């Protein structure tokens, strides 16, 4: 399936001088071309801000296709009046948007990776339609892991809440707007994404009626223009500092998922196909996710080397026995794979180390112990090569580390370091060499020891 494309910029052609649809692929429908000509940003359309001045854009055409575009500064204008803004439009059929999870940022990434999205030194006389292979994940876990740390769960949940509650929303933040909006798409069901039109760096224009827009908090004139045209201004930096209003069901669920790091639950729920789903069913989706968050029996954490009900004051040579009992009590298929690792570590773990860790954990609240259990699951899954687990660990470990005493954090790290070294030795120097698993163990350690 092909993607028609066009470039809107300032140039001199046989038809006209100035901003126009300068070139396009031959299959671009006349109605779509006319709409792009009206929508295209012209001179001085980009927001003034630090760093790269550009804008990612997304909206639905009247024909039913989607337009994904990128606007950038592309040198000096031929007329000499300043910088020229160039916009490359990609007209994406609905069927192809579905393959990219209705996520315009996934389309932009694929087009950039293929070399199709670029600034031309000289405008081509004609453009060829694009053919983009592959597909996109429904949820960008790595991006959400970053956003869970900055601007944080509350700010992201507030963004979701405001985006759902307002017909027009302008967003200001020190966090790059492209990153925030890409994160927003990963936090919405696929079926809701097509209605969320946006630009991440264009000034307001009545010819571009968008649902979400970027705002520069320091540019009062730009903010005033947005508010005068019905936009609600959301400053996410103020949300971080001062908190925010109560959240509706789905945003509240998002906040909890980002805070506890259980992004795999989010991904697995949003990956389910819901052909008739719309925004009115978000409350039901929230209840389903909450049921998964609160369901399931608690398991003892191997990090503590302490199975449920173990004495806080162990006696004798207890370290091997604790490990053995911990494995036995976690003897489902996923946890049995850990037995060999624990056996190789137990001889390196001293009785005093175990006693110190068990005693320290005895006074921890139940919610902290639950997070430690989850950390344990993620560490071993990450070592097994589970990318989702590693991403969740990036989110959850800083939260756990903030909740624990510094000494307990170091003891926990020590236990995982012992495991990783045992794995490294077995994978690199053992009879069966698995360097990829040794590398995965190091990746896990990099998360746990990151400051």
C-alpha positions as CSV (number, residue, x, y, z in Angstrom):
1,X,0.0,0.0,0.0
2,X,1.5,3.3,-1.1
3,X,1.7,6.7,0.7
4,X,1.4,9.7,-1.5
5,X,3.5,12.7,-0.6
6,X,3.9,16.4,-1.2
7,X,6.2,19.3,-0.2
8,X,4.8,22.7,0.8
9,X,7.3,25.5,0.8
10,X,8.2,28.9,-0.6
11,X,9.5,28.8,-4.2
12,X,9.1,30.2,-7.7
13,X,7.3,28.0,-10.1
14,X,5.4,28.4,-13.4
15,X,2.2,28.6,-11.5
16,X,3.1,31.1,-8.7
17,X,5.7,32.6,-6.5
18,X,5.8,32.1,-2.7
19,X,4.4,29.4,-0.4
20,X,2.6,26.7,-2.4
21,X,2.4,22.9,-2.9
22,X,5.6,22.9,-4.8
23,X,5.7,19.2,-5.8
24,X,3.7,16.0,-5.2
25,X,3.5,12.4,-6.1
26,X,1.3,11.7,-9.1
27,X,-1.3,9.7,-7.2
28,X,-2.2,12.6,-4.8
29,X,-5.9,13.3,-5.1
30,X,-6.9,16.8,-6.2
31,X,-9.1,17.2,-3.1
32,X,-6.3,16.2,-0.8
33,X,-3.9,18.5,-2.6
34,X,-6.3,21.5,-2.2
35,X,-6.6,20.8,1.5
36,X,-2.9,20.6,2.0
37,X,-2.4,23.9,0.2
38,X,-4.7,25.6,2.7
39,X,-3.2,23.8,5.7
40,X,0.5,24.3,4.9
41,X,2.5,26.6,7.3
42,X,4.2,29.6,5.7
43,X,6.7,32.3,6.7
44,X,7.2,32.7,10.5
45,X,4.9,29.8,11.4
46,X,7.3,27.9,13.7
47,X,7.4,28.7,17.4
48,X,10.4,30.4,18.8
49,X,12.2,28.0,21.2
50,X,15.6,26.7,22.1
51,X,17.2,23.9,20.0
52,X,15.9,22.6,16.7
53,X,12.9,24.5,15.4
54,X,10.6,22.0,13.8
55,X,7.1,20.6,14.1
56,X,5.6,17.1,13.8
57,X,1.9,17.3,12.6
58,X,-1.0,15.0,12.3
59,X,-4.7,15.5,11.1
60,X,-7.3,13.6,9.2
61,X,-8.2,14.8,5.7
62,X,-11.8,15.1,4.5
63,X,-11.2,12.1,2.2
64,X,-10.6,9.9,5.2
65,X,-6.9,9.5,4.8
66,X,-4.5,10.8,7.4
67,X,-1.9,13.4,6.9
68,X,1.4,13.0,8.8
69,X,3.9,15.8,8.2
70,X,7.1,17.4,9.4
71,X,7.8,21.1,9.2
72,X,11.4,22.4,9.4
73,X,13.5,25.5,8.7
74,X,15.1,24.9,5.4
75,X,17.6,27.8,4.8
76,X,16.9,31.3,3.5
77,X,13.9,32.2,1.5
78,X,14.4,33.1,-2.1
79,X,12.8,36.5,-1.5
80,X,15.3,37.4,1.1
81,X,12.7,38.1,3.9
82,X,14.1,35.4,6.2
83,X,14.0,31.7,6.8
84,X,11.9,29.4,4.7
85,X,9.7,26.8,6.3
86,X,9.4,23.5,4.4
87,X,6.7,20.9,5.1
88,X,6.7,17.4,3.8
89,X,3.3,15.8,3.8
90,X,2.7,12.1,3.9
91,X,-0.9,11.1,3.0
92,X,-1.5,7.7,4.8
93,X,-4.4,5.4,4.0
94,X,-6.4,4.3,7.1
95,X,-5.5,0.7,6.5
96,X,-1.8,1.6,6.7
97,X,-2.2,3.7,9.8
98,X,-3.7,0.6,11.5
99,X,-0.5,-1.3,10.7
100,X,1.4,1.5,12.5
101,X,-1.0,1.3,15.5
102,X,-2.6,4.6,14.4
103,X,0.5,6.3,15.7
104,X,1.8,9.2,13.5
105,X,5.1,9.2,15.3
106,X,5.7,5.5,14.2
107,X,5.0,6.6,10.6
108,X,7.5,9.5,10.9
109,X,10.1,7.1,12.4
110,X,9.7,4.6,9.6
111,X,9.8,7.3,6.9
112,X,13.0,8.9,8.5
113,X,14.7,5.5,8.8
114,X,14.0,4.7,5.1
115,X,15.5,8.1,4.1
116,X,12.2,9.3,2.7
117,X,11.7,12.1,5.1
118,X,14.4,14.8,4.5
119,X,15.1,18.4,3.6
120,X,15.9,18.7,-0.1
121,X,18.7,21.1,-1.1
122,X,16.9,21.5,-4.4
123,X,13.2,20.7,-4.8
124,X,12.7,17.6,-7.0
125,X,10.7,18.0,-10.1
126,X,8.5,15.1,-9.0
127,X,8.0,12.8,-6.0
128,X,7.4,9.1,-5.9
129,X,4.9,7.6,-3.5
130,X,6.4,5.8,-0.5
131,X,6.2,2.2,0.5
132,X,6.9,1.7,4.2
133,X,7.5,-1.8,5.4
134,X,7.1,-3.3,8.9
135,X,4.7,-2.3,11.6
136,X,4.8,-0.6,15.0
137,X,4.3,-1.7,18.6
138,X,1.1,-0.4,20.1
139,X,3.0,0.9,23.2
140,X,6.4,2.5,23.1
141,X,7.7,1.1,26.4
142,X,11.1,2.7,26.3
143,X,9.6,6.1,25.8
144,X,7.1,5.6,28.6
145,X,9.9,4.6,30.9
146,X,11.6,7.9,30.2
147,X,8.4,9.9,30.7
148,X,7.7,8.1,34.0
149,X,10.9,9.7,35.3
150,X,10.4,13.1,33.6
151,X,7.9,14.7,33.8
152,X,6.6,11.9,35.9
153,X,3.4,9.8,36.4
154,X,1.3,12.7,37.7
155,X,2.2,15.0,34.8
156,X,1.6,12.4,32.1
157,X,-1.7,11.4,33.7
158,X,-2.8,15.0,33.8
159,X,-1.8,15.4,30.1
160,X,-4.0,12.4,29.2
161,X,-6.9,13.8,31.4
162,X,-6.7,17.2,29.7
163,X,-6.4,15.8,26.2
164,X,-9.5,13.7,26.7
165,X,-11.5,16.5,28.5
166,X,-10.8,19.4,26.1
167,X,-11.7,19.9,22.4
168,X,-8.6,22.2,22.1
169,X,-5.5,22.0,24.4
170,X,-2.2,23.9,24.3
171,X,0.7,22.3,26.1
172,X,3.7,24.0,27.6
173,X,6.6,22.1,29.2
174,X,10.3,22.0,29.5
175,X,10.1,18.3,28.3
176,X,10.1,18.3,24.5
177,X,6.6,18.5,23.2
178,X,7.3,15.8,20.5
179,X,8.2,13.4,23.3
180,X,5.1,14.2,25.4
181,X,2.7,13.8,22.5
182,X,4.3,10.6,21.4
183,X,4.0,9.4,24.9
184,X,0.3,10.4,24.9
185,X,-0.4,8.2,21.9
186,X,1.1,5.3,23.7
187,X,-1.2,5.9,26.6
188,X,-4.4,6.0,24.5
189,X,-6.3,3.0,23.0
190,X,-5.5,2.5,19.3
191,X,-9.1,3.2,18.4
192,X,-9.0,6.7,20.0
193,X,-5.8,7.9,18.3
194,X,-7.1,8.9,14.9
195,X,-9.1,11.8,16.4
196,X,-6.2,13.4,18.1
197,X,-4.9,16.0,15.6
198,X,-1.8,18.0,16.7
199,X,1.2,20.0,15.9
200,X,4.3,20.1,18.1
201,X,5.8,23.4,17.0
202,X,3.5,25.5,14.8
203,X,2.0,28.8,15.8
204,X,-1.8,29.0,15.9
205,X,-3.6,29.6,12.6
206,X,-7.3,29.4,11.8
207,X,-6.4,27.4,8.7
208,X,-5.1,24.7,11.0
209,X,-7.8,23.7,13.4
210,X,-6.0,21.2,15.7
211,X,-7.0,19.5,18.9
212,X,-3.5,19.7,20.5
213,X,-0.9,22.4,20.0
214,X,2.4,23.4,21.5
215,X,2.7,26.5,23.6
216,X,5.8,28.5,24.6
217,X,5.0,29.6,28.2
218,X,7.4,32.6,27.8
219,X,5.7,33.8,24.6
220,X,2.7,35.6,25.9
221,X,1.5,36.8,22.5
222,X,1.4,33.2,21.3
223,X,-0.4,31.9,24.4
224,X,-2.9,34.8,24.2
225,X,-3.7,33.9,20.6
226,X,-4.3,30.3,21.6
227,X,-6.6,31.2,24.5
228,X,-8.5,33.7,22.3
229,X,-9.2,30.8,19.9
230,X,-10.6,28.4,22.4
231,X,-7.5,26.6,23.6
232,X,-7.1,25.6,27.3
233,X,-3.5,26.2,28.3
234,X,-1.8,23.3,30.3
235,X,1.6,24.0,31.8
236,X,3.0,20.6,32.8
237,X,5.9,22.2,34.7
238,X,3.3,23.7,37.1
239,X,1.6,20.3,37.5
240,X,4.9,18.8,38.6
241,X,5.4,21.5,41.2
242,X,1.9,22.0,42.5
243,X,-0.1,18.8,41.7
244,X,-3.3,19.0,39.8
245,X,-7.1,18.5,39.8
246,X,-8.6,15.1,40.4
247,X,-8.2,12.7,37.5
248,X,-10.9,10.8,35.6
249,X,-10.8,7.0,35.6
250,X,-8.4,6.2,32.7
251,X,-5.9,9.0,33.5
252,X,-5.9,7.8,37.2
253,X,-5.2,4.3,35.9
254,X,-2.3,5.7,33.8
255,X,-0.8,7.4,36.8
256,X,-0.9,4.2,38.8
257,X,0.6,2.1,35.9
258,X,3.5,4.6,35.4
259,X,4.1,4.9,39.1
260,X,4.3,1.2,39.8
261,X,6.2,0.4,36.6
262,X,3.8,-2.3,35.4
263,X,3.9,-1.2,31.8
264,X,3.4,-4.7,30.5
265,X,-0.1,-4.6,31.8
266,X,-0.8,-1.4,29.9
267,X,0.8,-2.9,26.7
268,X,-1.1,-6.2,26.9
269,X,-4.5,-4.4,27.4
270,X,-4.0,-1.8,24.6
271,X,-2.8,-4.6,22.2
272,X,-6.2,-6.3,22.4
273,X,-8.4,-5.6,19.4
274,X,-11.6,-3.7,20.2
275,X,-13.3,-3.0,16.8
276,X,-16.2,-1.0,18.3
277,X,-14.3,0.7,21.0
278,X,-14.7,4.5,21.5
279,X,-13.9,7.1,24.2
280,X,-17.1,6.4,26.1
281,X,-15.7,2.9,27.0
282,X,-12.6,4.2,28.7
283,X,-14.1,3.7,32.2
284,X,-14.7,0.0,31.5
285,X,-11.1,-0.3,30.2
286,X,-9.9,1.3,33.4
287,X,-11.8,-1.3,35.5
288,X,-10.3,-4.1,33.6
289,X,-6.8,-2.8,34.1
290,X,-7.5,-2.1,37.8
291,X,-8.6,-5.7,38.2
292,X,-5.3,-6.9,36.8
293,X,-3.4,-4.5,39.0
294,X,-5.0,-5.7,42.2
295,X,-5.4,-9.4,41.2
296,X,-2.9,-12.2,41.7
297,X,-1.4,-13.7,44.8
298,X,1.7,-12.1,46.4
299,X,4.9,-14.1,46.2
300,X,8.0,-13.8,48.4
301,X,10.9,-11.9,46.9
302,X,14.1,-13.8,46.1
303,X,15.9,-10.5,46.6
304,X,15.4,-10.9,50.3
305,X,16.3,-14.6,50.2
306,X,13.4,-14.9,52.6
307,X,10.3,-17.0,51.8
308,X,7.0,-16.1,53.4
309,X,6.9,-16.8,57.1
310,X,10.6,-17.1,57.5
311,X,12.0,-16.1,60.9
312,X,13.6,-12.7,61.2
313,X,16.4,-14.2,63.3
314,X,17.6,-17.2,61.3
315,X,20.0,-19.7,62.9
316,X,22.6,-22.1,61.5
317,X,23.7,-22.3,57.9
318,X,20.4,-20.8,56.6
319,X,21.4,-19.1,53.4
320,X,21.3,-22.3,51.2
321,X,18.1,-23.4,52.9
322,X,16.4,-20.0,52.4
323,X,17.4,-20.1,48.7
324,X,16.1,-23.6,48.3
325,X,12.8,-22.8,50.0
326,X,12.4,-19.5,48.1
327,X,12.7,-21.4,44.8
328,X,10.3,-24.1,45.9
329,X,7.7,-21.6,46.9
330,X,8.0,-19.8,43.6
331,X,8.1,-23.1,41.6
332,X,6.0,-22.0,38.6
333,X,7.5,-22.4,35.1
334,X,9.0,-18.9,35.0
335,X,10.7,-19.1,38.4
336,X,12.1,-22.6,38.1
337,X,14.6,-21.3,35.5
338,X,16.2,-19.3,38.4
339,X,17.1,-22.4,40.4
340,X,20.4,-22.9,38.7
341,X,21.3,-19.2,39.2
342,X,20.5,-19.2,42.8
343,X,22.5,-22.4,43.4
344,X,25.5,-20.8,41.8
345,X,25.1,-17.7,44.0
346,X,24.4,-19.3,47.4
347,X,27.9,-20.3,48.0
348,X,29.0,-16.7,47.6
349,X,26.3,-15.4,50.0
350,X,27.4,-15.2,53.6
351,X,25.1,-16.0,56.5
352,X,25.6,-12.5,57.9
353,X,24.7,-10.8,54.6
354,X,21.4,-12.8,54.5
355,X,20.6,-12.0,58.1
356,X,21.2,-8.3,57.6
357,X,19.0,-8.2,54.5
358,X,16.2,-10.3,56.2
359,X,16.2,-8.1,59.3
360,X,16.2,-4.9,57.2
361,X,13.2,-6.1,55.1
362,X,11.2,-7.1,58.2
363,X,10.3,-3.5,59.0
364,X,9.3,-2.5,55.5
365,X,5.7,-1.7,54.6
366,X,3.7,-4.3,52.6
367,X,3.6,-2.1,49.5
368,X,7.4,-1.8,49.5
369,X,7.8,-5.6,49.8
370,X,5.4,-6.0,46.9
371,X,7.5,-3.7,44.8
372,X,10.6,-5.7,45.7
373,X,8.9,-8.8,44.6
374,X,8.1,-7.1,41.3
375,X,11.7,-6.0,41.0
376,X,12.8,-9.6,41.5
377,X,10.5,-10.8,38.7
378,X,11.8,-8.1,36.3
379,X,15.5,-8.7,37.0
380,X,15.3,-12.3,36.2
381,X,13.0,-11.7,33.2
382,X,15.4,-9.0,31.9
383,X,18.4,-11.4,32.3
384,X,16.3,-13.9,30.2
385,X,16.2,-11.3,27.4
386,X,12.7,-9.9,28.0
387,X,12.9,-6.3,26.7
388,X,9.6,-5.3,28.3
389,X,10.8,-6.4,31.7
390,X,14.0,-4.4,31.3
391,X,11.9,-1.3,30.4
392,X,9.6,-1.8,33.4
393,X,12.7,-2.2,35.6
394,X,13.9,1.2,34.4
395,X,10.7,2.7,35.6
396,X,10.2,0.8,38.9
397,X,13.7,0.6,40.3
398,X,14.1,4.4,40.9
399,X,10.8,4.4,42.7
400,X,11.8,1.5,44.9
401,X,15.2,3.0,45.6
402,X,13.6,6.2,46.8
403,X,11.4,4.3,49.2
404,X,14.2,2.2,50.7
405,X,16.9,3.0,53.2
406,X,20.2,3.7,51.3
407,X,21.8,0.7,53.1
408,X,19.1,-1.6,52.0
409,X,19.4,-0.4,48.4
410,X,23.1,-1.3,48.4
411,X,22.4,-4.7,50.0
412,X,19.8,-5.4,47.3
413,X,22.2,-4.3,44.6
414,X,24.9,-6.6,46.1
415,X,22.6,-9.6,45.8
416,X,21.8,-9.0,42.2
417,X,25.5,-8.2,41.4
418,X,26.3,-11.7,42.8
419,X,23.7,-13.2,40.5
420,X,24.9,-11.3,37.5
421,X,28.5,-12.3,38.1
422,X,27.5,-15.9,38.4
423,X,25.6,-15.7,35.2
424,X,28.5,-13.9,33.5
425,X,30.9,-16.6,34.6
426,X,28.6,-19.5,33.5
427,X,27.8,-17.9,30.1
428,X,31.3,-16.8,29.2
429,X,33.6,-19.4,30.8
430,X,31.2,-22.3,31.1
431,X,30.8,-25.3,28.8
432,X,27.7,-23.7,27.1
433,X,28.6,-20.2,26.2
434,X,25.7,-17.7,25.9
435,X,27.3,-14.2,25.5
436,X,23.9,-12.6,24.8
437,X,22.6,-13.7,28.3
438,X,25.8,-12.3,29.9
439,X,25.2,-9.0,28.1
440,X,21.6,-9.0,29.3
441,X,22.8,-9.4,32.9
442,X,25.0,-6.4,32.5
443,X,22.1,-4.4,31.0
444,X,20.1,-5.2,34.2
445,X,23.0,-4.1,36.4
446,X,23.3,-0.8,34.5
447,X,19.7,-0.1,35.5
448,X,20.2,-1.1,39.1
449,X,23.4,0.9,39.6
450,X,22.4,4.0,37.6
451,X,22.4,7.1,39.8
